[in-house]
Amino acid sequence: MDIALFSPSSLFHDDEDDTSSGEEDTESQQSYVERSHKFPGMELVIREFSFHQLNANLLWPGTFAFAEWLVEHRPSIEGRHCLELGSGTGALAIFLRRLLNLDITTSDYNDEEIEENIAHNCRVNGITPVLPHIKHTWGDTFPTADPDWDLIIASDILLYVKQYANLIKTLLFLLKSYKPKDNNARPQAKDEQSGGQSVSLPRPAFLMSWRRRIGKEDESLFFSGCEDAGLEVKHLGSRVYCIKPRETTTNGDQIEII
């Protein structure tokens, strides 16, 4: 798959149609709305941009559906070293830290406003120090040379078809360059006390929930692009997908999804 050149602003409007001034953009990006959102077992106060050119201002319904799935399958993610792509407001990562004390890092476009807003939402919801954050635009060189996250998650990030190639490029790096730390190289122990259904996930794995409705042809472009790039896609149900590097040799390091 060819890697498409990317300008963040091109996600939302054509350059020739953009008549807004930089002053107007700045003013709108600094306007916020604070809302209470109900997650399983808790309520979070999340500050959202009234407008943001990179669309980091919204909590979409898929976030809450994914949160419910993760709670139902909590033995599968507890103890994992996690990175969230497309964190937006940081709400899902904050929820997982508070509920499971999950070791999680947020990530979104290389944009200072997004990082500052996630930090704000962490503090408002009692997460101090704030969650670590990585500014990364998909397809660009990843800031960390040796990624050690054994679980990457994302919710509703397939809206912009032109970004699929760049997203896959980032996923390939994170999954195929994965170098485990000593404390997360062990097979995951299942916590029988926590309840929930157990799904055995490989290390590393990309766990994605997709609830936004787009054309089937567009949706299939992402999954076929993953397959063409050497990744294996498995639907776990409830529109949750697990993506991992395709097996080429039998080395015992990968765990088959059951």
BATOR-826674 format. One record per atom (N, C-alpha, C, CB): x, y negated, z. Coordinates in pm, whole numbers, padded with zeros to 5 digits, always signed. Glycine has a CB too. Layout:
# BATOR-826674
XYZ/...
//
This chain:
# BATOR-826674
+00085+00119+00000/+00000+00000+00000/+00088-00123+00000/-00096-00001+00122/+00059-00216-00091/+00135-00340-00097/+00100-00429+00021/+00110-00414-00229/+00199-00500+00073/+00176-00591+00183/+00136-00728+00127/+00302-00603+00272/+00020-00775+00171/-00032-00901+00119/+00029-01017+00194/-00185-00904+00129/+00059-01124+00120/+00103-01246+00186/-00014-01305+00262/+00159-01348+00084/+00015-01369+00375/-00092-01408+00466/-00075-01548+00518/-00100-01312+00581/-00179-01626+00507/-00189-01755+00574/-00308-01747+00668/-00204-01873+00473/-00290-01766+00800/-00402-01750+00894/-00525-01827+00854/-00360-01792+01030/-00508-01950+00806/-00626-02030+00773/-00703-01972+00656/-00585-02172+00741/-00638-01890+00574/-00706-01834+00457/-00807-01728+00494/-00604-01776+00361/-00807-01684+00620/-00905-01585+00663/-01046-01641+00661/-00871-01536+00802/-01059-01772+00677/-01189-01829+00703/-01241-01924+00597/-01185-01899+00831/-01151-01984+00519/-01197-02071+00412/-01087-02088+00311/-01242-02208+00467/-01127-02117+00189/-01030-02139+00083/-00962-02273+00105/-01097-02133-00056/-00834-02278+00068/-00758-02400+00088/-00821-02520+00018/-00617-02382+00039/-00876-02495-00103/-00931-02607-00178/-01059-02660-00115/-00956-02567-00321/-01124-02578-00029/-01248-02621+00034/-01224-02681+00171/-01343-02504+00046/-01101-02685+00216/-01070-02732+00350/-01049-02883+00347/-00946-02661+00406/-01152-02957+00387/-01144-03102+00387/-01130-03159+00526/-01264-03161+00319/-01122-03071+00628/-01112-03119+00765/-00973-03170+00792/-01149-03009+00865/-00962-03271+00875/-00832-03328+00909/-00769-03252+01021/-00845-03475+00945/-00638-03267+01037/-00569-03203+01148/-00620-03253+01280/-00419-03226+01138/-00659-03381+01288/-00710-03437+01413/-00841-03369+01453/-00731-03587+01399/-00928-03344+01356/-01054-03277+01386/-01030-03135+01432/-01145-03279+01264/-00935-03065+01366/-00905-02929+01406/-00855-02925+01550/-00801-02868+01313/-00764-03014+01586/-00709-03016+01719/-00816-03043+01823/-00599-03119+01729/-00902-03139+01792/-01006-03174+01887/-01099-03056+01911/-01085-03294+01838/-01138-02987+01803/-01231-02875+01817/-01167-02758+01889/-01282-02831+01682/-01039-02736+01866/-00972-02624+01930/-00955-02646+02079/-00839-02601+01865/-00960-02769+02124/-00943-02798+02265/-01076-02803+02340/-00870-02928+02283/-01185-02773+02272/-01316-02769+02334/-01348-02625+02372/-01425-02826+02240/-01395-02604+02495/-01417-02469+02545/-01559-02452+02598/-01317-02436+02653/-01601-02328+02603/-01726-02289+02668/-01692-02175+02764/-01837-02247+02563/-01735-02186+02888/-01708-02082+02987/-01836-02004+03013/-01653-02143+03119/-01829-01873+02998/-01947-01789+03013/-01917-01671+03104/-01997-01740+02877/-02021-01620+03168/-02010-01496+03246/-02052-01381+03158/-02098-01502+03375/-01972-01274+03159/-02000-01156+03077/-02001-01032+03166/-01895-01140+02962/-02101-00948+03145/-02113-00826+03224/-02041-00711+03156/-02260-00790+03247/-01942-00657+03225/-01872-00536+03185/-01914-00423+03280/-01716-00557+03186/-01888-00299+03245/-01926-00189+03335/-01867-00207+03475/-01879-00056+03277/-01954-00227+03572/-01909-00235+03710/-01858-00370+03755/-01805-00137+03732/-01858-00470+03670/-01808-00601+03710/-01855-00710+03615/-01655-00601+03717/-01842-00832+03661/-01872-00948+03578/-01747-01033+03568/-01991-01030+03637/-01715-01077+03448/-01598-01159+03424/-01640-01296+03374/-01503-01091+03324/-01570-01398+03419/-01590-01534+03369/-01484-01559+03263/-01582-01642+03485/-01527-01580+03140/-01434-01592+03028/-01451-01728+02960/-01456-01478+02925/-01339-01798+02948/-01339-01924+02875/-01314-01895+02728/-01233-02023+02931/-01405-01942+02643/-01396-01919+02500/-01382-02053+02428/-01520-01841+02449/-01308-02052+02318/-01302-02172+02236/-01439-02198+02174/-01193-02158+02127/-01481-02324+02174/-01602-02359+02099/-01579-02334+01950/-01642-02506+02123/-01454-02353+01908/-01413-02321+01771/-01264-02291+01774/-01446-02437+01671/-01223-02193+01693/-01080-02168+01676/-01058-02119+01534/-01026-02065+01781/-00961-02178+01464/-00940-02145+01322/-00898-02000+01302/-00836-02237+01263/-00846-01935+01405/-00805-01795+01393/-00909-01699+01450/-00673-01774+01462/-01029-01751+01479/-01142-01669+01521/-01116-01597+01653/-01175-01568+01414/-01035-01660+01740/-01007-01601+01871/-01103-01652+01977/-00863-01630+01913/-01219-01700+01934/-01309-01768+02026/-01428-01684+02069/-01358-01893+01963/-01442-01564+02020/-01565-01489+02044/-01542-01357+02115/-01635-01465+01914/-01639-01318+02197/-01647-01181+02246/-01757-01113+02165/-01677-01175+02402/-01718-01017+02083/-01815-00949+01999/-01874-00829+02072/-01751-00906+01867/-01994-00784+02031/-02059-00671+02098/-01972-00546+02105/-02187-00638+02029/-01885-00528+02006/-01799-00409+02007/-01707-00402+02127/-01718-00406+01882/-01671-00518+02182/-01585-00519+02301/-01653-00448+02417/-01550-00664+02341/-01780-00475+02436/-01853-00415+02548/-01881-00267+02524/-01985-00490+02571/-01910-00230+02399/-01930-00089+02366/-01801-00010+02387/-01979-00074+02221/-01688-00069+02347/-01559-00002+02366/-01526+00010+02514/-01447-00079+02293/-01557-00093+02592/-01534-00089+02736/-01612+00028+02798/-01576-00222+02802/-01735+00047+02756/-01815+00158+02808/-01753+00292+02770/-01959+00150+02756/-01705+00305+02646/-01642+00430+02603/-01516+00457+02684/-01608+00425+02452/-01437+00354+02708/-01313+00372+02783/-01342+00413+02928/-01230+00242+02780/-01448+00360+02985/-01487+00400+03121/-01530+00546+03122/-01601+00309+03175/-01607+00586+03022/-01652+00726+03014/-01535+00822+02998/-01749+00743+02898/-01426+00775+02935/-01310+00861+02909/-01187+00811+02985/-01280+00865+02758/-01209+00756+03101/-01101+00693+03175/-00986+00787+03209/-01154+00634+03301/-01008+00919+03232/-00891+01005+03258/-00791+01007+03143/-00938+01147+03287/-00837+00975+03023/-00750+00980+02906/-00659+00858+02894/-00833+00994+02782/-00694+00749+02961/-00615+00627+02947/-00546+00585+03076/-00702+00516+02898/-00588+00639+03188/-00524+00602+03314/-00377+00641+03312/-00596+00668+03433/-00292+00553+03357/-00150+00581+03361/-00076+00553+03230/-00129+00722+03398/-00149+00508+03127/-00084+00482+03000/-00019+00342+03001/-00185+00494+02884/+00079+00325+02913/+00146+00197+02892/+00086+00139+02766/+00306+00212+02881/+00005+00033+02778/-00090-00005+02675/-00061-00143+02616/-00230-00002+02730/-00086-00156+02486/-00081-00283+02415/-00215-00302+02344/+00038-00288+02313/-00275-00420+02361/-00398-00450+02288/-00368-00544+02173/-00505-00511+02381/-00408-00507+02053/-00396-00593+01936/-00524-00675+01921/-00368-00510+01807/-00509-00799+01876/-00626-00884+01856/-00701-00910+01985/-00719-00821+01757/-00628-00948+02090/-00689-00962+02223/-00789-01075+02232/-00582-00983+02325/-00776-01178+02148/-00872-01289+02151/-00868-01362+02284/-01012-01237+02126/-00975-01351+02360/-00984-01416+02491/-00914-01338+02601/-01129-01437+02528/-00877-01213+02573/-00814-01128+02673/-00912-01055+02763/-00725-01210+02757/-01042-01066+02734/-01144-01012+02824/-01131-00861+02845/-01281-01044+02771/-01111-00784+02736/-01104-00639+02750/-00982-00598+02831/-01101-00572+02612/-00869-00661+02806/-00747-00628+02881/-00763-00663+03028/-00626-00700+02822/-00824-00777+03057/-00848-00817+03196/-00940-00716+03265/-00911-00959+03201/-01042-00673+03194/-01134-00571+03249/-01058-00443+03283/-01246-00541+03148/-00974-00396+03192/-00902-00271+03215/-00799-00284+03327/-00832-00226+03087/-00737-00400+03340/-00644-00419+03451/-00719-00417+03585/-00568-00552+03435/-00832-00485+03589/-00907-00491+03715/-00968-00356+03752/-01016-00596+03706/-01021-00285+03653/-01089-00159+03682/-00992-00045+03708/-01180-00121+03568/-00889-00033+03624/-00800+00083+03628/-00658+00049+03670/-00798+00149+03494/-00632-00079+03695/-00495-00125+03717/-00406-00080+03603/-00440-00072+03852/-00460-00087+03480/-00388-00039+03362/-00270-00131+03331/-00483-00031+03242/-00158-00071+03299/-00040-00144+03256/-00063-00187+03112/+00091-00057+03271/-00107-00311+03092/-00149-00354+02959/-00090-00489+02923/-00302-00360+02952/-00052-00501+02797/+00001-00625+02739/-00096-00672+02632/+00143-00604+02679/-00127-00801+02631/-00214-00856+02527/-00130-00903+02409/-00300-00971+02583/-00195-00914+02294/-00126-00962+02174/-00229-01023+02080/-00048-00848+02105/-00187-01128+02013/-00272-01189+01910/-00182-01273+01821/-00388-01277+01973/-00244-01346+01727/-00167-01429+01634/-00060-01511+01707/-00261-01522+01558/+00042-01548+01633/+00146-01635+01687/+00088-01775+01703/+00273-01636+01594/+00016-01794+01814/-00060-01916+01836/-00057-01950+01985/-00206-01901+01785/-00010-02070+02017/+00008-02109+02157/-00124-02121+02230/+00083-02240+02166/-00227-02171+02163/-00357-02189+02228/-00417-02057+02274/-00453-02260+02134/-00403-01953+02191/-00458-01823+02228/-00389-01771+02354/-00443-01722+02113/-00256-01779+02356/-00181-01731+02472/-00221-01807+02599/-00030-01745+02448/-00233-01937+02589/-00268-02018+02706/-00409-01986+02754/-00257-02166+02673/-00501-01960+02661/-00638-01929+02702/-00647-01793+02770/-00731-01933+02582/-00573-01695+02721/-00570-01564+02787/-00515-01578+02928/-00485-01462+02706/-00409-01656+02944/-00352-01678+03077/-00454-01744+03170/-00225-01765+03068/-00527-01841+03117/-00632-01907+03196/-00736-01805+03241/-00699-02019+03114/-00782-01721+03150/-00884-01622+03184/-00832-01519+03284/-00933-01552+03059/-00704-01486+03276/-00646-01398+03377/-00657-01460+03515/-00498-01368+03344/-00615-01585+03528/-00615-01652+03658/-00756-01667+03714/-00548-01788+03648/-00851-01705+03629/-00990-01724+03673/-01047-01593+03728/-01077-01776+03558/-01003-01481+03673/-01056-01351+03716/-00962-01276+03810/-01083-01265+03594/-00871-01349+03872/-00790-01293+03979/-00673-01208+03935/-00874-01213+04065/-00630-01221+03809/-00515-01145+03760/-00392-01236+03768/-00538-01094+03613/-00313-01218+03874/-00189-01292+03890/-00080-01197+03939/-00206-01412+03990/+00039-01200+03879/+00071-01285+03765/-00014-01248+03643/+00221-01274+03730/-00022-01337+03547/-00105-01313+03429/-00048-01197+03348/-00115-01440+03340/-00130-01138+03266/-00087-01025+03183/+00023-01069+03087/-00206-00966+03106/+00122-00983+03064/+00222-01016+02961/+00154-01028+02825/+00334-00909+02955/+00207-01118+02743/+00144-01145+02613/+00251-01153+02505/+00062-01276+02618/+00218-01100+02388/+00308-01106+02274/+00239-01180+02160/+00352-00963+02229/+00302-01286+02111/+00250-01358+01994/+00302-01288+01870/+00292-01510+01996/+00209-01235+01791/+00250-01161+01671/+00142-01170+01565/+00280-01014+01704/+00179-01215+01448/+00089-01214+01332/+00115-01086+01254/+00109-01340+01242/+00011-01008+01232/+00027-00877+01167/+00106-00890+01037/-00109-00815+01139/+00196-00796+01018/+00278-00794+00898/+00411-00862+00915/+00204-00858+00785/+00421-00953+01014/+00549-01017+01044/+00638-00922+01124/+00527-01150+01121/+00766-00955+01134/+00856-00875+01217/+00807-00878+01361/+01001-00927+01207/+00796-00760+01422/+00745-00754+01558/+00850-00806+01655/+00703-00609+01595/+00811-00885+01756/+00910-00947+01845/+00990-00847+01929/+00841-01042+01937/+00934-00729+01953/+01003-00627+02033/+01062-00522+01940/+00907-00562+02137/+01194-00505+01945/+01260-00413+01851/+01233-00267+01884/+01410-00438+01852/+01217-00235+02012/+01196-00095+02055/+01063-00085+02130/+01314-00046+02146/+00953-00072+02058/+00822-00067+02125/+00808+00059+02210/+00709-00073+02022/+00761+00043+02333/+00747+00159+02422/+00604+00178+02471/+00840+00144+02541/+00507+00119+02399/+00367+00138+02435/+00319+00271+02381/+00278+00022+02382/+00271+00358+02471/+00223+00488+02425/+00076+00485+02386/+00246+00593+02532/+00007+00375+02415/-00132+00359+02372/-00153+00217+02325/-00230+00394+02488/-00201+00204+02202/-00237+00075+02144/-00387+00075+02125/-00160+00047+02008/-00454-00030+02166/-00599-00036+02152/-00640-00162+02078/-00667-00031+02290/-00759-00159+02021/-00814-00277+01954/-00963-00257+01935/-00744-00304+01817/-01035-00367+01933/-01180-00362+01914/-01220-00460+01806/-01254-00393+02046/-01296-00411+01708/-01355-00495+01603/-01252-00586+01535/-01465-00581+01662/-01151-00525+01475/-01047-00604+01410/-01043-00583+01258/-00912-00570+01469/-01146-00517+01203/-01143-00486+01060/-01228-00580+00976/-01189-00345+01039/-01257-00698+01027/-01350-00786+00956/-01291-00839+00826/-01390-00901+01044/-01158-00863+00823/-01096-00929+00708/-01014-00830+00627/-01008-01046+00755/-01071-00790+00514/-01011-00686+00432/-00871-00723+00387/-01099-00658+00312/-00849-00850+00359/-00717-00892+00311/-00607-00871+00415/-00722-01040+00271/-00647-00844+00540/-00548-00823+00644/-00514-00675+00668/-00596-00884+00772/-00582-00583+00601/-00560-00441+00627/-00415-00400+00605/-00651-00357+00540/-00356-00445+00496/-00219-00405+00467/-00123-00453+00575/-00175-00460+00331/-00144-00576+00623/-00057-00629+00727/-00078-00558+00860/-00081-00778+00744/-00203-00528+00892/-00232-00453+01015/-00165-00316+01011/-00383-00438+01035/-00175-00248+00897/-00113-00116+00884/+00039-00125+00896/-00152-00052+00750/+00097-00231+00842/+00241-00249+00855/+00281-00260+01002/+00287-00374+00779/+00204-00337+01080/+00232-00350+01223/+00212-00218+01294/+00144-00457+01285/+00105-00146+01262/+00080-00017+01326/+00191+00083+01296/-00054+00040+01279/+00237+00086+01172/+00346+00178+01136/+00468+00152+01223/+00383+00164+00988/+00501+00026+01242/+00618-00005+01325/+00595+00040+01469/+00648-00156+01320/+00481+00005+01527/+00456+00037+01667/+00450+00186+01692/+00327-00027+01712/+00392+00261+01599/+00376+00405+01618/+00502+00484+01582/+00260+00456+01536/+00568+00446+01475/+00681+00525+01429/+00814+00482+01493/+00693+00515+01280/+00817+00363+01552/+00939+00317+01621/+00927+00333+01772/+00967+00171+01586/+00823+00400+01817/+00796+00418+01960/+00912+00489+02029/+00666+00496+01981/+00959+00426+02138/+01065+00485+02219/+01019+00483+02363/+01200+00410+02203/+00981+00600+02417/+00922+00602+02551/+01021+00569+02661/+00862+00738+02579/+00970+00504+02764/+01046+00489+02886/+01038+00620+02965/+00994+00368+02971/+01127+00636+03060/+01126+00759+03139/+00993+00779+03210/+01238+00757+03240/+00932+00667+03257/+00810+00681+03336/+00686+00703+03252/+00791+00560+03421/+00693+00693+03119/+00574+00724+03041/+00602+00830+02935/+00521+00598+02974/+00713+00902+02950/+00744+01009+02857/+00678+01140+02897/+00894+01028+02846/+00631+01149+03022/+00571+01273+03070/+00431+01289+03012/+00566+01275+03224/+00384+01416+02994/+00244+01436+02957/+00155+01374+03063/+00212+01586+02939/+00044+01319+03022/-00042+01249+03115/-00114+01345+03207/-00142+01166+03040/-00113+01313+03336/-00187+01393+03433/-00331+01343+03437/-00122+01384+03575/-00425+01434+03431/-00566+01398+03434/-00612+01381+03578/-00651+01504+03361/-00680+01273+03607/-00727+01242+03740/-00870+01294+03755/-00720+01090+03768/-00884+01408+03821/-01015+01468+03836/-01105+01385+03927/-01003+01610+03890/-01045+01301+04014/-01123+01220+04105/-01196+01106+04034/-01035+01166+04213/-01145+01066+03919/-01198+00946+03854/-01325+00973+03774/-01094+00888+03764/-01354+01098+03746/-01471+01128+03667/-01450+01095+03522/-01591+01055+03720/-01557+01108+03443/-01545+01075+03302/-01499+01194+03220/-01450+00960+03284/-01514+01181+03089/-01474+01286+02998/-01327+01271+02961/-01561+01285+02872/-01260+01382+02944/-01118+01379+02911/-01099+01405+02762/-01040+01482+02994/-01030+01314+02695/-00989+01333+02557/-00838+01327+02555/-01052+01225+02462/-00775+01434+02507/-00629+01438+02506/-00577+01358+02388/-00578+01584+02500/-00503+01253+02419/-00451+01163+02317/-00302+01183+02299/-00481+01017+02353/-00253+01174+02175/-00109+01185+02153/-00037+01063+02206/-00079+01203+02004/+00093+01076+02219/+00180+00963+02254/+00280+00946+02140/+00253+00987+02392/+00276+00835+02071/+00186+00721+02086/+00057+00742+02007/+00254+00592+02042/-00041+00656+02032/-00167+00662+01959/-00227+00522+01951/-00266+00759+02026/-00303+00500+01843/-00379+00377+01827/-00525+00413+01842/-00351+00308+01689/-00590+00356+01943/-00730+00386+01973/-00811+00262+01939/-00749+00427+02124/-00902+00278+01845/-00973+00163+01791/-01124+00185+01792/-00926+00134+01649/-01196+00084+01835/-01342+00086+01827/-01386-00014+01720/-01406+00051+01965/-01478+00030+01637/-01524-00056+01527/-01675-00057+01524/-01467-00009+01392/-01735-00171+01559/-01881-00182+01562/-01935-00283+01462/-01925-00220+01699/-01852-00373+01416/-01898-00470+01319/-01931-00400+01187/-01792-00581+01296/-02044-00433+01131/-02088-00367+01009/-02032-00437+00886/-02242-00362+01003/-01956-00363+00807/-01910-00412+00678/-01940-00305+00575/-01757-00448+00680/-01917-00336+00450/-01943-00239+00346/-01860-00113+00364/-01915-00299+00211/-01918+00001+00334/-01847+00128+00350/-01719+00132+00267/-01937+00244+00312/-01724+00071+00149/-01605+00070+00064/-01492-00008+00131/-01637+00010-00073/-01526-00123+00190/-01425-00202+00259/-01369-00127+00379/-01483-00336+00303/-01457-00067+00457/-01415+00007+00576/-01322+00122+00539/-01536+00060+00652/-01357+00191+00432/-01276+00307+00392/-01138+00265+00343/-01348+00385+00284/-01125+00140+00297/-00994+00093+00253/-00892+00097+00364/-01005-00048+00198/-00934+00063+00486/-00841+00065+00599/-00798+00209+00631/-00905+00000+00722/-00894+00298+00640/-00861+00436+00678/-00781+00507+00569/-00989+00513+00708/-00817+00484+00444/-00739+00544+00336/-00600+00482+00330/-00811+00527+00200/-00590+00353+00361/-00459+00288+00366/-00371+00348+00475/-00475+00139+00388/-00431+00380+00588/-00356+00446+00696/-00307+00582+00651/-00444+00461+00821/-00394+00659+00587/-00356+00792+00540/-00243+00783+00437/-00477+00865+00478/-00254+00689+00344/-00151+00672+00242/-00016+00633+00303/-00195+00567+00140/-00021+00565+00418/+00102+00519+00483/+00164+00625+00575/+00073+00394+00562/+00100+00741+00583/+00157+00848+00665/+00098+00857+00804/+00303+00830+00675/-00021+00801+00822/-00088+00809+00951/-00209+00902+00941/-00132+00668+00998/-00243+00960+01053/-00357+01052+01059/-00470+00986+01136/-00317+01187+01127/-00591+00992+01079/-00708+00926+01138/-00807+01032+01184/-00775+00829+01038/-00856+01018+01307/-00959+01109+01356/-01069+01030+01425/-00899+01213+01453/-01194+01058+01387/-01309+00994+01448/-01344+01070+01575/-01430+00987+01351/-01346+01000+01689/-01375+01065+01817/-01521+01054+01855/-01290+01005+01927/-01602+00992+01771/-01742+00971+01803/-01766+00829+01851/-01789+01070+01908/-01891+00783+01843/-01931+00650+01889/-01848+00540+01821/-01916+00639+02041/-01808+00566+01697/-01730+00471+01619/-01599+00433+01688/-01812+00346+01592/-01540+00531+01754/-01407+00517+01812/-01314+00609+01735/-01407+00551+01967/-01197+00556+01695/-01105+00630+01610/-00968+00637+01676/-01094+00565+01471/-00902+00750+01658/-00765+00766+01703/-00675+00780+01580/-00751+00890+01798/-00571+00700+01576/-00477+00701+01464/-00338+00728+01519/-00480+00565+01385/-00269+00822+01457/-00136+00860+01505/-00048+00891+01385/-00143+00981+01602/+00084+00897+01405/+00173+00937+01295/+00141+01080+01253/+00322+00924+01337/+00141+01103+01122/+00114+01237+01072/+00229+01331+01108/+00091+01235+00919/+00193+01451+01149/+00293+01551+01184/+00370+01595+01058/+00228+01672+01253/+00501+01596+01070/+00583+01646+00960/+00664+01768+01003/+00676+01537+00910/+00691+01777+01132/+00764+01892+01186/+00699+01933+01317/+00914+01859+01208/+00722+02055+01356/+00672+02104+01485/+00781+02082+01589/+00631+02256+01477/+00762+01980+01672/+00864+01948+01772/+00811+01948+01915/+00924+01815+01742/+00680+01971+01929/+00624+01981+02063/+00598+01848+02131/+00713+02061+02147/+00634+01736+02069/+00617+01608+02133/+00476+01553+02119/+00714+01511+02077/+00409+01589+02014/+00275+01538+01990/+00174+01635+02050/+00250+01517+01840/+00062+01579+02100/-00046+01657+02157/-00166+01645+02065/-00082+01611+02301/-00218+01756+02019/-00331+01749+01929/-00455+01698+02002/-00358+01887+01868/-00534+01616+01934/-00657+01564+01992/-00759+01676+02000/-00712+01445+01909/-00825+01689+02113/-00926+01793+02129/-01063+01730+02147/-00893+01884+02248/
//
